[in-house]
Amino acid sequence: MKIKSLSSLVKTPRRLIRRLGNKYLLNWLPDYIYIRLVYWGETGQKLNIKNPKSYNEKIQWIKLYDRKTLYNVIADKYAVRAYVREKIGEKYLIPLIAVYDNVDEIEWDSLPKKFVLKCTHGSGSNIICSGKKDLDIIAAKRKLNKWMKKNWFWFGREWAYKDIKPRIICEDYMTDESGVELKDYKIFCFNGEPKLIEVDFDRHSNHQRNLYTLDWEYIDATIKYPNDSTKIINKPTQLTELLELARKLSENIPHARIDFYSIDDNIYFGEITLYHGSGFERFEPQSLGLELGDCIKLPKIINEKR
């Protein structure tokens, strides 16, 4: 590493901590100390873990102390399918093509022209193939092998990911009326009650994020990414059903973000996230973070697994 680059890292704690964390050089730190360090690096604030008030503070508390075995299931992109099937039914699942224990098991020639590959033990580890003739299989294998060796627990200490068996699932390629970017509706739920809906757009160019009430009224606030009040995002025709499904999937969980896709008047399950943004994203105004934090009713310390 060049001296100039090292100096820049030292002057920017967030970058330095991220670099060390991504290199697994901070794995030796106990979860409690590590989370306090990263929280300060990411937010510039001291973490109040003994009396958490804000949304982000309570997410850190949940990482440390709310460790139900159920969370390992719903964080696993393959295992969660059984949970969804039991709670709301098979028809809401994106069709599954195959499951692999390693990259070498993938029979590329037998895959359809369009498909999506996902690692089951993390986030953002997807290969989206909209046309197999244009897919660089060597590059795809390289990415998948890299992801399969990674444990997503170590950076944010998101406990639910720690012991997930790394696998790869292949699902149908889904597209909506835009034909460009699949729109998903992220529903923030608290003990089975939806409170807020998030819609992200232009994620691959100029990432923006709009927030809505349950009645689909625009909220002039941001969580990490800028919003756009001029962006017309129509109220989903199945909003009532989306909210009811989110209630069922988040039942008895202090906080979960339930994601759905709406495609040709059909609803498909996306994922369940227990630690939105790992509890490090900035809220503007800050009152929104406090309001959502107040919605999280922390349970007694459970820790079924450490």
ChimeraX commands (.cxc) that place a marker at each C-alpha (Angstrom):
marker #1 position 0.00,0.00,0.00 radius 0.5
marker #1 position 1.33,3.44,-0.94 radius 0.5
marker #1 position 2.17,5.94,1.85 radius 0.5
marker #1 position -0.32,8.46,0.45 radius 0.5
marker #1 position -3.09,5.86,0.39 radius 0.5
marker #1 position -2.28,4.74,3.95 radius 0.5
marker #1 position -2.33,8.36,5.16 radius 0.5
marker #1 position -5.75,8.85,3.57 radius 0.5
marker #1 position -7.10,5.77,5.35 radius 0.5
marker #1 position -5.79,6.92,8.74 radius 0.5
marker #1 position -7.47,10.30,8.29 radius 0.5
marker #1 position -10.77,8.60,7.43 radius 0.5
marker #1 position -11.68,6.16,10.24 radius 0.5
marker #1 position -14.65,4.77,8.31 radius 0.5
marker #1 position -12.48,3.73,5.37 radius 0.5
marker #1 position -9.76,2.33,7.60 radius 0.5
marker #1 position -12.19,0.24,9.66 radius 0.5
marker #1 position -13.91,-1.00,6.50 radius 0.5
marker #1 position -10.58,-1.98,4.95 radius 0.5
marker #1 position -9.46,-3.85,8.05 radius 0.5
marker #1 position -12.86,-5.50,8.43 radius 0.5
marker #1 position -12.99,-6.64,4.81 radius 0.5
marker #1 position -9.53,-8.16,5.21 radius 0.5
marker #1 position -10.75,-10.07,8.29 radius 0.5
marker #1 position -8.09,-8.34,10.38 radius 0.5
marker #1 position -10.57,-7.41,13.12 radius 0.5
marker #1 position -12.13,-10.84,13.56 radius 0.5
marker #1 position -10.34,-11.27,16.88 radius 0.5
marker #1 position -12.36,-8.49,18.48 radius 0.5
marker #1 position -15.38,-9.57,20.58 radius 0.5
marker #1 position -18.72,-8.72,18.95 radius 0.5
marker #1 position -19.57,-6.03,21.52 radius 0.5
marker #1 position -16.31,-4.13,21.06 radius 0.5
marker #1 position -16.25,-4.57,17.30 radius 0.5
marker #1 position -19.80,-3.30,16.85 radius 0.5
marker #1 position -19.09,-0.21,18.96 radius 0.5
marker #1 position -15.99,0.49,16.86 radius 0.5
marker #1 position -17.71,0.06,13.50 radius 0.5
marker #1 position -20.77,2.02,14.61 radius 0.5
marker #1 position -18.53,4.96,15.47 radius 0.5
marker #1 position -16.65,4.62,12.18 radius 0.5
marker #1 position -19.82,4.46,10.08 radius 0.5
marker #1 position -21.98,7.03,11.88 radius 0.5
marker #1 position -19.49,9.19,13.78 radius 0.5
marker #1 position -21.57,8.61,16.91 radius 0.5
marker #1 position -21.01,6.76,20.16 radius 0.5
marker #1 position -23.22,3.69,20.45 radius 0.5
marker #1 position -25.61,3.66,23.40 radius 0.5
marker #1 position -26.14,-0.08,23.72 radius 0.5
marker #1 position -27.36,-0.02,27.34 radius 0.5
marker #1 position -30.27,2.28,26.58 radius 0.5
marker #1 position -30.73,2.27,22.79 radius 0.5
marker #1 position -33.24,4.75,21.39 radius 0.5
marker #1 position -32.71,5.11,17.64 radius 0.5
marker #1 position -33.41,2.55,14.94 radius 0.5
marker #1 position -29.70,2.04,14.28 radius 0.5
marker #1 position -28.86,1.61,17.96 radius 0.5
marker #1 position -31.56,-1.00,18.41 radius 0.5
marker #1 position -30.36,-2.93,15.35 radius 0.5
marker #1 position -26.95,-3.21,17.05 radius 0.5
marker #1 position -28.66,-4.47,20.22 radius 0.5
marker #1 position -30.53,-7.09,18.19 radius 0.5
marker #1 position -27.27,-8.27,16.60 radius 0.5
marker #1 position -25.76,-8.82,20.03 radius 0.5
marker #1 position -28.62,-10.12,22.11 radius 0.5
marker #1 position -31.57,-11.36,20.04 radius 0.5
marker #1 position -30.26,-14.60,18.59 radius 0.5
marker #1 position -33.14,-16.96,17.84 radius 0.5
marker #1 position -32.38,-20.03,15.75 radius 0.5
marker #1 position -35.24,-18.95,13.45 radius 0.5
marker #1 position -33.06,-16.07,12.28 radius 0.5
marker #1 position -30.52,-18.49,10.77 radius 0.5
marker #1 position -33.34,-19.92,8.68 radius 0.5
marker #1 position -34.84,-16.68,7.39 radius 0.5
marker #1 position -31.42,-15.20,6.57 radius 0.5
marker #1 position -30.59,-18.25,4.42 radius 0.5
marker #1 position -31.88,-17.59,0.90 radius 0.5
marker #1 position -32.59,-21.29,0.35 radius 0.5
marker #1 position -33.87,-22.32,3.80 radius 0.5
marker #1 position -36.20,-19.30,3.95 radius 0.5
marker #1 position -38.23,-20.78,1.10 radius 0.5
marker #1 position -39.61,-23.43,3.46 radius 0.5
marker #1 position -40.51,-20.70,5.97 radius 0.5
marker #1 position -42.33,-18.70,3.29 radius 0.5
marker #1 position -44.08,-21.81,1.99 radius 0.5
marker #1 position -45.39,-22.58,5.46 radius 0.5
marker #1 position -46.41,-19.01,6.32 radius 0.5
marker #1 position -48.00,-17.73,3.11 radius 0.5
marker #1 position -47.81,-20.46,0.47 radius 0.5
marker #1 position -45.77,-21.79,-2.44 radius 0.5
marker #1 position -47.29,-19.46,-5.05 radius 0.5
marker #1 position -45.37,-16.46,-3.70 radius 0.5
marker #1 position -41.96,-18.07,-4.28 radius 0.5
marker #1 position -39.91,-17.35,-7.38 radius 0.5
marker #1 position -39.59,-20.70,-9.22 radius 0.5
marker #1 position -36.42,-22.57,-8.26 radius 0.5
marker #1 position -34.32,-24.18,-10.99 radius 0.5
marker #1 position -31.52,-25.80,-8.97 radius 0.5
marker #1 position -29.46,-25.76,-5.77 radius 0.5
marker #1 position -25.68,-26.23,-5.73 radius 0.5
marker #1 position -23.18,-26.86,-2.95 radius 0.5
marker #1 position -20.33,-25.42,-5.01 radius 0.5
marker #1 position -19.64,-23.65,-8.30 radius 0.5
marker #1 position -18.38,-26.80,-10.03 radius 0.5
marker #1 position -21.83,-28.39,-9.73 radius 0.5
marker #1 position -23.40,-25.79,-12.03 radius 0.5
marker #1 position -24.21,-27.24,-15.45 radius 0.5
marker #1 position -24.13,-24.04,-17.44 radius 0.5
marker #1 position -25.23,-25.61,-20.73 radius 0.5
marker #1 position -28.42,-26.94,-19.17 radius 0.5
marker #1 position -29.51,-23.59,-17.71 radius 0.5
marker #1 position -32.23,-21.60,-19.49 radius 0.5
marker #1 position -31.42,-18.53,-21.57 radius 0.5
marker #1 position -32.25,-16.27,-18.64 radius 0.5
marker #1 position -31.71,-17.02,-14.95 radius 0.5
marker #1 position -30.45,-15.64,-11.63 radius 0.5
marker #1 position -27.78,-17.23,-9.43 radius 0.5
marker #1 position -27.69,-16.27,-5.74 radius 0.5
marker #1 position -25.37,-17.22,-2.93 radius 0.5
marker #1 position -27.56,-18.23,-0.03 radius 0.5
marker #1 position -25.40,-16.98,2.85 radius 0.5
marker #1 position -25.04,-13.25,2.21 radius 0.5
marker #1 position -26.33,-10.21,0.36 radius 0.5
marker #1 position -25.52,-8.61,-2.97 radius 0.5
marker #1 position -23.98,-11.83,-4.26 radius 0.5
marker #1 position -26.07,-12.37,-7.38 radius 0.5
marker #1 position -25.37,-13.19,-11.01 radius 0.5
marker #1 position -28.24,-11.85,-13.11 radius 0.5
marker #1 position -28.22,-13.38,-16.58 radius 0.5
marker #1 position -30.62,-11.69,-19.00 radius 0.5
marker #1 position -29.09,-13.51,-21.97 radius 0.5
marker #1 position -26.81,-16.54,-21.72 radius 0.5
marker #1 position -25.04,-15.80,-25.00 radius 0.5
marker #1 position -23.71,-12.59,-23.44 radius 0.5
marker #1 position -22.72,-14.14,-20.11 radius 0.5
marker #1 position -19.02,-14.33,-19.28 radius 0.5
marker #1 position -19.07,-17.70,-17.54 radius 0.5
marker #1 position -15.43,-17.52,-16.45 radius 0.5
marker #1 position -16.03,-14.15,-14.76 radius 0.5
marker #1 position -19.25,-15.46,-13.20 radius 0.5
marker #1 position -17.42,-18.48,-11.77 radius 0.5
marker #1 position -14.71,-16.22,-10.38 radius 0.5
marker #1 position -17.27,-14.05,-8.58 radius 0.5
marker #1 position -19.20,-17.01,-7.23 radius 0.5
marker #1 position -16.07,-18.73,-5.92 radius 0.5
marker #1 position -15.06,-15.51,-4.16 radius 0.5
marker #1 position -18.47,-15.11,-2.58 radius 0.5
marker #1 position -18.66,-18.75,-1.51 radius 0.5
marker #1 position -15.50,-18.27,0.58 radius 0.5
marker #1 position -16.89,-15.19,2.29 radius 0.5
marker #1 position -18.73,-15.13,5.62 radius 0.5
marker #1 position -20.99,-12.05,5.72 radius 0.5
marker #1 position -21.12,-12.18,9.49 radius 0.5
marker #1 position -17.69,-10.71,10.01 radius 0.5
marker #1 position -18.12,-7.13,8.79 radius 0.5
marker #1 position -21.37,-6.09,10.51 radius 0.5
marker #1 position -21.47,-8.99,13.01 radius 0.5
marker #1 position -24.97,-9.77,11.75 radius 0.5
marker #1 position -25.31,-12.94,13.78 radius 0.5
marker #1 position -27.96,-14.63,11.65 radius 0.5
marker #1 position -25.44,-15.07,8.81 radius 0.5
marker #1 position -22.66,-16.64,10.86 radius 0.5
marker #1 position -23.44,-20.34,10.51 radius 0.5
marker #1 position -25.34,-20.44,7.21 radius 0.5
marker #1 position -24.09,-23.19,4.90 radius 0.5
marker #1 position -22.81,-21.54,1.68 radius 0.5
marker #1 position -24.85,-22.70,-1.30 radius 0.5
marker #1 position -25.94,-21.33,-4.64 radius 0.5
marker #1 position -29.52,-21.28,-5.84 radius 0.5
marker #1 position -30.65,-20.74,-9.41 radius 0.5
marker #1 position -34.02,-19.06,-9.86 radius 0.5
marker #1 position -36.14,-18.00,-12.79 radius 0.5
marker #1 position -35.27,-14.61,-14.28 radius 0.5
marker #1 position -38.13,-12.26,-13.45 radius 0.5
marker #1 position -39.04,-8.99,-15.16 radius 0.5
marker #1 position -41.88,-6.48,-14.81 radius 0.5
marker #1 position -43.59,-4.10,-17.22 radius 0.5
marker #1 position -40.54,-1.82,-17.38 radius 0.5
marker #1 position -38.37,-4.62,-18.71 radius 0.5
marker #1 position -35.39,-2.82,-17.17 radius 0.5
marker #1 position -35.31,-2.75,-13.38 radius 0.5
marker #1 position -37.37,-5.10,-11.26 radius 0.5
marker #1 position -39.17,-3.00,-8.66 radius 0.5
marker #1 position -39.37,-4.37,-5.15 radius 0.5
marker #1 position -41.34,-3.10,-2.20 radius 0.5
marker #1 position -39.46,-3.18,1.10 radius 0.5
marker #1 position -41.87,-3.20,4.02 radius 0.5
marker #1 position -40.53,-2.30,7.48 radius 0.5
marker #1 position -42.38,-4.41,10.05 radius 0.5
marker #1 position -42.30,-4.37,13.84 radius 0.5
marker #1 position -43.66,-7.40,15.72 radius 0.5
marker #1 position -45.79,-8.25,12.73 radius 0.5
marker #1 position -47.05,-4.72,12.03 radius 0.5
marker #1 position -45.97,-2.82,8.88 radius 0.5
marker #1 position -45.05,0.82,9.45 radius 0.5
marker #1 position -43.11,2.04,6.41 radius 0.5
marker #1 position -42.57,1.13,2.75 radius 0.5
marker #1 position -39.34,1.75,0.85 radius 0.5
marker #1 position -38.90,1.65,-2.92 radius 0.5
marker #1 position -35.43,1.86,-4.48 radius 0.5
marker #1 position -34.83,2.82,-8.11 radius 0.5
marker #1 position -31.98,3.54,-10.54 radius 0.5
marker #1 position -29.83,1.27,-8.36 radius 0.5
marker #1 position -27.22,0.68,-11.05 radius 0.5
marker #1 position -26.70,4.33,-12.00 radius 0.5
marker #1 position -27.98,7.01,-9.63 radius 0.5
marker #1 position -29.36,5.07,-6.66 radius 0.5
marker #1 position -32.39,6.79,-5.14 radius 0.5
marker #1 position -34.91,5.72,-2.53 radius 0.5
marker #1 position -38.45,6.90,-1.83 radius 0.5
marker #1 position -40.38,6.25,1.37 radius 0.5
marker #1 position -44.15,5.86,1.71 radius 0.5
marker #1 position -46.79,5.46,4.40 radius 0.5
marker #1 position -49.04,2.40,4.39 radius 0.5
marker #1 position -51.60,4.55,2.53 radius 0.5
marker #1 position -48.98,5.28,-0.14 radius 0.5
marker #1 position -48.39,8.89,0.86 radius 0.5
marker #1 position -44.91,10.14,-0.02 radius 0.5
marker #1 position -42.65,10.81,2.98 radius 0.5
marker #1 position -40.11,13.59,2.49 radius 0.5
marker #1 position -37.28,11.84,4.31 radius 0.5
marker #1 position -34.24,9.78,3.39 radius 0.5
marker #1 position -32.45,6.66,4.57 radius 0.5
marker #1 position -28.91,6.80,3.17 radius 0.5
marker #1 position -29.84,7.48,-0.47 radius 0.5
marker #1 position -31.48,10.67,-1.82 radius 0.5
marker #1 position -35.17,10.69,-2.65 radius 0.5
marker #1 position -37.01,12.12,-5.64 radius 0.5
marker #1 position -40.46,13.59,-5.07 radius 0.5
marker #1 position -40.94,13.98,-8.84 radius 0.5
marker #1 position -40.49,10.26,-9.44 radius 0.5
marker #1 position -43.94,8.79,-9.99 radius 0.5
marker #1 position -44.17,5.36,-8.40 radius 0.5
marker #1 position -47.71,4.12,-8.64 radius 0.5
marker #1 position -49.38,2.57,-5.66 radius 0.5
marker #1 position -49.24,-1.21,-6.17 radius 0.5
marker #1 position -52.65,-2.62,-6.96 radius 0.5
marker #1 position -52.09,-5.43,-4.45 radius 0.5
marker #1 position -50.92,-3.16,-1.60 radius 0.5
marker #1 position -53.44,-4.56,0.89 radius 0.5
marker #1 position -52.29,-8.11,0.12 radius 0.5
marker #1 position -48.62,-7.11,0.31 radius 0.5
marker #1 position -49.14,-5.68,3.79 radius 0.5
marker #1 position -51.04,-8.75,4.98 radius 0.5
marker #1 position -48.32,-11.09,3.70 radius 0.5
marker #1 position -45.68,-8.95,5.41 radius 0.5
marker #1 position -47.61,-9.24,8.68 radius 0.5
marker #1 position -47.58,-13.03,8.48 radius 0.5
marker #1 position -43.89,-13.30,7.62 radius 0.5
marker #1 position -42.78,-10.88,10.36 radius 0.5
marker #1 position -44.99,-12.26,13.10 radius 0.5
marker #1 position -43.25,-12.44,16.51 radius 0.5
marker #1 position -40.07,-10.82,15.18 radius 0.5
marker #1 position -39.11,-7.48,16.83 radius 0.5
marker #1 position -38.12,-6.05,13.46 radius 0.5
marker #1 position -37.86,-7.37,9.93 radius 0.5
marker #1 position -37.88,-5.81,6.49 radius 0.5
marker #1 position -39.98,-7.94,4.15 radius 0.5
marker #1 position -39.31,-7.51,0.43 radius 0.5
marker #1 position -41.72,-8.38,-2.37 radius 0.5
marker #1 position -41.83,-8.03,-6.14 radius 0.5
marker #1 position -45.02,-7.18,-7.99 radius 0.5
marker #1 position -45.00,-8.63,-11.49 radius 0.5
marker #1 position -48.03,-8.66,-13.81 radius 0.5
marker #1 position -50.40,-8.51,-10.83 radius 0.5
marker #1 position -48.57,-11.40,-9.18 radius 0.5
marker #1 position -46.69,-11.08,-5.89 radius 0.5
marker #1 position -43.34,-12.77,-5.35 radius 0.5
marker #1 position -41.29,-12.97,-2.18 radius 0.5
marker #1 position -37.86,-11.33,-2.33 radius 0.5
marker #1 position -36.15,-11.68,1.03 radius 0.5
marker #1 position -36.37,-11.04,4.76 radius 0.5
marker #1 position -33.79,-8.66,6.20 radius 0.5
marker #1 position -33.30,-8.48,9.95 radius 0.5
marker #1 position -30.62,-5.79,9.98 radius 0.5
marker #1 position -31.47,-3.12,7.39 radius 0.5
marker #1 position -28.25,-1.44,6.29 radius 0.5
marker #1 position -26.57,-3.31,9.15 radius 0.5
marker #1 position -27.89,-0.49,11.33 radius 0.5
marker #1 position -25.41,2.02,9.93 radius 0.5
marker #1 position -27.47,4.05,7.43 radius 0.5
marker #1 position -28.10,7.76,7.99 radius 0.5
marker #1 position -31.66,8.99,8.56 radius 0.5
marker #1 position -32.71,12.48,7.53 radius 0.5
marker #1 position -34.35,13.91,9.49 radius 0.5
marker #1 position -32.95,12.09,12.50 radius 0.5
marker #1 position -36.43,12.11,14.00 radius 0.5
marker #1 position -37.38,9.36,11.54 radius 0.5
marker #1 position -34.66,7.12,12.97 radius 0.5
marker #1 position -35.97,7.81,16.47 radius 0.5
marker #1 position -39.57,7.21,15.41 radius 0.5
marker #1 position -38.72,3.84,13.86 radius 0.5
marker #1 position -36.51,3.02,16.83 radius 0.5
marker #1 position -39.49,3.56,19.10 radius 0.5
marker #1 position -41.35,0.93,17.06 radius 0.5
marker #1 position -38.77,-1.74,17.95 radius 0.5
marker #1 position -39.78,-3.31,21.24 radius 0.5
marker #1 position -36.68,-5.15,22.35 radius 0.5
marker #1 position -37.25,-8.58,23.90 radius 0.5
marker #1 position -35.56,-9.98,26.94 radius 0.5
marker #1 position -32.10,-11.29,26.10 radius 0.5
marker #1 position -32.61,-14.69,24.48 radius 0.5
marker #1 position -29.41,-15.88,22.79 radius 0.5
marker #1 position -30.54,-19.40,21.91 radius 0.5
marker #1 position -27.12,-19.67,20.23 radius 0.5
marker #1 position -23.99,-17.64,20.86 radius 0.5
marker link #1:1,2 radius 0.2
marker link #1:2,3 radius 0.2
marker link #1:3,4 radius 0.2
marker link #1:4,5 radius 0.2
marker link #1:5,6 radius 0.2
marker link #1:6,7 radius 0.2
marker link #1:7,8 radius 0.2
marker link #1:8,9 radius 0.2
marker link #1:9,10 radius 0.2
marker link #1:10,11 radius 0.2
marker link #1:11,12 radius 0.2
marker link #1:12,13 radius 0.2
marker link #1:13,14 radius 0.2
marker link #1:14,15 radius 0.2
marker link #1:15,16 radius 0.2
marker link #1:16,17 radius 0.2
marker link #1:17,18 radius 0.2
marker link #1:18,19 radius 0.2
marker link #1:19,20 radius 0.2
marker link #1:20,21 radius 0.2
marker link #1:21,22 radius 0.2
marker link #1:22,23 radius 0.2
marker link #1:23,24 radius 0.2
marker link #1:24,25 radius 0.2
marker link #1:25,26 radius 0.2
marker link #1:26,27 radius 0.2
marker link #1:27,28 radius 0.2
marker link #1:28,29 radius 0.2
marker link #1:29,30 radius 0.2
marker link #1:30,31 radius 0.2
marker link #1:31,32 radius 0.2
marker link #1:32,33 radius 0.2
marker link #1:33,34 radius 0.2
marker link #1:34,35 radius 0.2
marker link #1:35,36 radius 0.2
marker link #1:36,37 radius 0.2
marker link #1:37,38 radius 0.2
marker link #1:38,39 radius 0.2
marker link #1:39,40 radius 0.2
marker link #1:40,41 radius 0.2
marker link #1:41,42 radius 0.2
marker link #1:42,43 radius 0.2
marker link #1:43,44 radius 0.2
marker link #1:44,45 radius 0.2
marker link #1:45,46 radius 0.2
marker link #1:46,47 radius 0.2
marker link #1:47,48 radius 0.2
marker link #1:48,49 radius 0.2
marker link #1:49,50 radius 0.2
marker link #1:50,51 radius 0.2
marker link #1:51,52 radius 0.2
marker link #1:52,53 radius 0.2
marker link #1:53,54 radius 0.2
marker link #1:54,55 radius 0.2
marker link #1:55,56 radius 0.2
marker link #1:56,57 radius 0.2
marker link #1:57,58 radius 0.2
marker link #1:58,59 radius 0.2
marker link #1:59,60 radius 0.2
marker link #1:60,61 radius 0.2
marker link #1:61,62 radius 0.2
marker link #1:62,63 radius 0.2
marker link #1:63,64 radius 0.2
marker link #1:64,65 radius 0.2
marker link #1:65,66 radius 0.2
marker link #1:66,67 radius 0.2
marker link #1:67,68 radius 0.2
marker link #1:68,69 radius 0.2
marker link #1:69,70 radius 0.2
marker link #1:70,71 radius 0.2
marker link #1:71,72 radius 0.2
marker link #1:72,73 radius 0.2
marker link #1:73,74 radius 0.2
marker link #1:74,75 radius 0.2
marker link #1:75,76 radius 0.2
marker link #1:76,77 radius 0.2
marker link #1:77,78 radius 0.2
marker link #1:78,79 radius 0.2
marker link #1:79,80 radius 0.2
marker link #1:80,81 radius 0.2
marker link #1:81,82 radius 0.2
marker link #1:82,83 radius 0.2
marker link #1:83,84 radius 0.2
marker link #1:84,85 radius 0.2
marker link #1:85,86 radius 0.2
marker link #1:86,87 radius 0.2
marker link #1:87,88 radius 0.2
marker link #1:88,89 radius 0.2
marker link #1:89,90 radius 0.2
marker link #1:90,91 radius 0.2
marker link #1:91,92 radius 0.2
marker link #1:92,93 radius 0.2
marker link #1:93,94 radius 0.2
marker link #1:94,95 radius 0.2
marker link #1:95,96 radius 0.2
marker link #1:96,97 radius 0.2
marker link #1:97,98 radius 0.2
marker link #1:98,99 radius 0.2
marker link #1:99,100 radius 0.2
marker link #1:100,101 radius 0.2
marker link #1:101,102 radius 0.2
marker link #1:102,103 radius 0.2
marker link #1:103,104 radius 0.2
marker link #1:104,105 radius 0.2
marker link #1:105,106 radius 0.2
marker link #1:106,107 radius 0.2
marker link #1:107,108 radius 0.2
marker link #1:108,109 radius 0.2
marker link #1:109,110 radius 0.2
marker link #1:110,111 radius 0.2
marker link #1:111,112 radius 0.2
marker link #1:112,113 radius 0.2
marker link #1:113,114 radius 0.2
marker link #1:114,115 radius 0.2
marker link #1:115,116 radius 0.2
marker link #1:116,117 radius 0.2
marker link #1:117,118 radius 0.2
marker link #1:118,119 radius 0.2
marker link #1:119,120 radius 0.2
marker link #1:120,121 radius 0.2
marker link #1:121,122 radius 0.2
marker link #1:122,123 radius 0.2
marker link #1:123,124 radius 0.2
marker link #1:124,125 radius 0.2
marker link #1:125,126 radius 0.2
marker link #1:126,127 radius 0.2
marker link #1:127,128 radius 0.2
marker link #1:128,129 radius 0.2
marker link #1:129,130 radius 0.2
marker link #1:130,131 radius 0.2
marker link #1:131,132 radius 0.2
marker link #1:132,133 radius 0.2
marker link #1:133,134 radius 0.2
marker link #1:134,135 radius 0.2
marker link #1:135,136 radius 0.2
marker link #1:136,137 radius 0.2
marker link #1:137,138 radius 0.2
marker link #1:138,139 radius 0.2
marker link #1:139,140 radius 0.2
marker link #1:140,141 radius 0.2
marker link #1:141,142 radius 0.2
marker link #1:142,143 radius 0.2
marker link #1:143,144 radius 0.2
marker link #1:144,145 radius 0.2
marker link #1:145,146 radius 0.2
marker link #1:146,147 radius 0.2
marker link #1:147,148 radius 0.2
marker link #1:148,149 radius 0.2
marker link #1:149,150 radius 0.2
marker link #1:150,151 radius 0.2
marker link #1:151,152 radius 0.2
marker link #1:152,153 radius 0.2
marker link #1:153,154 radius 0.2
marker link #1:154,155 radius 0.2
marker link #1:155,156 radius 0.2
marker link #1:156,157 radius 0.2
marker link #1:157,158 radius 0.2
marker link #1:158,159 radius 0.2
marker link #1:159,160 radius 0.2
marker link #1:160,161 radius 0.2
marker link #1:161,162 radius 0.2
marker link #1:162,163 radius 0.2
marker link #1:163,164 radius 0.2
marker link #1:164,165 radius 0.2
marker link #1:165,166 radius 0.2
marker link #1:166,167 radius 0.2
marker link #1:167,168 radius 0.2
marker link #1:168,169 radius 0.2
marker link #1:169,170 radius 0.2
marker link #1:170,171 radius 0.2
marker link #1:171,172 radius 0.2
marker link #1:172,173 radius 0.2
marker link #1:173,174 radius 0.2
marker link #1:174,175 radius 0.2
marker link #1:175,176 radius 0.2
marker link #1:176,177 radius 0.2
marker link #1:177,178 radius 0.2
marker link #1:178,179 radius 0.2
marker link #1:179,180 radius 0.2
marker link #1:180,181 radius 0.2
marker link #1:181,182 radius 0.2
marker link #1:182,183 radius 0.2
marker link #1:183,184 radius 0.2
marker link #1:184,185 radius 0.2
marker link #1:185,186 radius 0.2
marker link #1:186,187 radius 0.2
marker link #1:187,188 radius 0.2
marker link #1:188,189 radius 0.2
marker link #1:189,190 radius 0.2
marker link #1:190,191 radius 0.2
marker link #1:191,192 radius 0.2
marker link #1:192,193 radius 0.2
marker link #1:193,194 radius 0.2
marker link #1:194,195 radius 0.2
marker link #1:195,196 radius 0.2
marker link #1:196,197 radius 0.2
marker link #1:197,198 radius 0.2
marker link #1:198,199 radius 0.2
marker link #1:199,200 radius 0.2
marker link #1:200,201 radius 0.2
marker link #1:201,202 radius 0.2
marker link #1:202,203 radius 0.2
marker link #1:203,204 radius 0.2
marker link #1:204,205 radius 0.2
marker link #1:205,206 radius 0.2
marker link #1:206,207 radius 0.2
marker link #1:207,208 radius 0.2
marker link #1:208,209 radius 0.2
marker link #1:209,210 radius 0.2
marker link #1:210,211 radius 0.2
marker link #1:211,212 radius 0.2
marker link #1:212,213 radius 0.2
marker link #1:213,214 radius 0.2
marker link #1:214,215 radius 0.2
marker link #1:215,216 radius 0.2
marker link #1:216,217 radius 0.2
marker link #1:217,218 radius 0.2
marker link #1:218,219 radius 0.2
marker link #1:219,220 radius 0.2
marker link #1:220,221 radius 0.2
marker link #1:221,222 radius 0.2
marker link #1:222,223 radius 0.2
marker link #1:223,224 radius 0.2
marker link #1:224,225 radius 0.2
marker link #1:225,226 radius 0.2
marker link #1:226,227 radius 0.2
marker link #1:227,228 radius 0.2
marker link #1:228,229 radius 0.2
marker link #1:229,230 radius 0.2
marker link #1:230,231 radius 0.2
marker link #1:231,232 radius 0.2
marker link #1:232,233 radius 0.2
marker link #1:233,234 radius 0.2
marker link #1:234,235 radius 0.2
marker link #1:235,236 radius 0.2
marker link #1:236,237 radius 0.2
marker link #1:237,238 radius 0.2
marker link #1:238,239 radius 0.2
marker link #1:239,240 radius 0.2
marker link #1:240,241 radius 0.2
marker link #1:241,242 radius 0.2
marker link #1:242,243 radius 0.2
marker link #1:243,244 radius 0.2
marker link #1:244,245 radius 0.2
marker link #1:245,246 radius 0.2
marker link #1:246,247 radius 0.2
marker link #1:247,248 radius 0.2
marker link #1:248,249 radius 0.2
marker link #1:249,250 radius 0.2
marker link #1:250,251 radius 0.2
marker link #1:251,252 radius 0.2
marker link #1:252,253 radius 0.2
marker link #1:253,254 radius 0.2
marker link #1:254,255 radius 0.2
marker link #1:255,256 radius 0.2
marker link #1:256,257 radius 0.2
marker link #1:257,258 radius 0.2
marker link #1:258,259 radius 0.2
marker link #1:259,260 radius 0.2
marker link #1:260,261 radius 0.2
marker link #1:261,262 radius 0.2
marker link #1:262,263 radius 0.2
marker link #1:263,264 radius 0.2
marker link #1:264,265 radius 0.2
marker link #1:265,266 radius 0.2
marker link #1:266,267 radius 0.2
marker link #1:267,268 radius 0.2
marker link #1:268,269 radius 0.2
marker link #1:269,270 radius 0.2
marker link #1:270,271 radius 0.2
marker link #1:271,272 radius 0.2
marker link #1:272,273 radius 0.2
marker link #1:273,274 radius 0.2
marker link #1:274,275 radius 0.2
marker link #1:275,276 radius 0.2
marker link #1:276,277 radius 0.2
marker link #1:277,278 radius 0.2
marker link #1:278,279 radius 0.2
marker link #1:279,280 radius 0.2
marker link #1:280,281 radius 0.2
marker link #1:281,282 radius 0.2
marker link #1:282,283 radius 0.2
marker link #1:283,284 radius 0.2
marker link #1:284,285 radius 0.2
marker link #1:285,286 radius 0.2
marker link #1:286,287 radius 0.2
marker link #1:287,288 radius 0.2
marker link #1:288,289 radius 0.2
marker link #1:289,290 radius 0.2
marker link #1:290,291 radius 0.2
marker link #1:291,292 radius 0.2
marker link #1:292,293 radius 0.2
marker link #1:293,294 radius 0.2
marker link #1:294,295 radius 0.2
marker link #1:295,296 radius 0.2
marker link #1:296,297 radius 0.2
marker link #1:297,298 radius 0.2
marker link #1:298,299 radius 0.2
marker link #1:299,300 radius 0.2
marker link #1:300,301 radius 0.2
marker link #1:301,302 radius 0.2
marker link #1:302,303 radius 0.2
marker link #1:303,304 radius 0.2
marker link #1:304,305 radius 0.2
marker link #1:305,306 radius 0.2
view
